[in-house]
Amino acid sequence: MVAFSRIKPGETLYDCHMTRIGNTSMRRMGTWLVKVLEVYPEKQTALVSWNGNRAEVWGLSRMQKLRRNPLDSKTKSPPYGA
């Protein structure tokens, strides 16, 4: 997990969470790229691009769930787009 005070613009972080596999009840650990474009420390928010999508503002709680290394997740799946 990442401390908000250590996040800098231009960094690439990783969003790792469980996701469904197709149209089944099976699940796996998914990993997605998150590019930090701007950081607003006074509001504790950041402008980010998740998985190549358009930029949006994320708050403190969502930013703290990101990881610096995708291999820190429970299963060692490579990130999409990497």
Helices and strands as residue ranges (DSSP letters): G 4-6, E 12-20, E 27-40, E 45-50, E 56-59, H 60-63, G 70-72
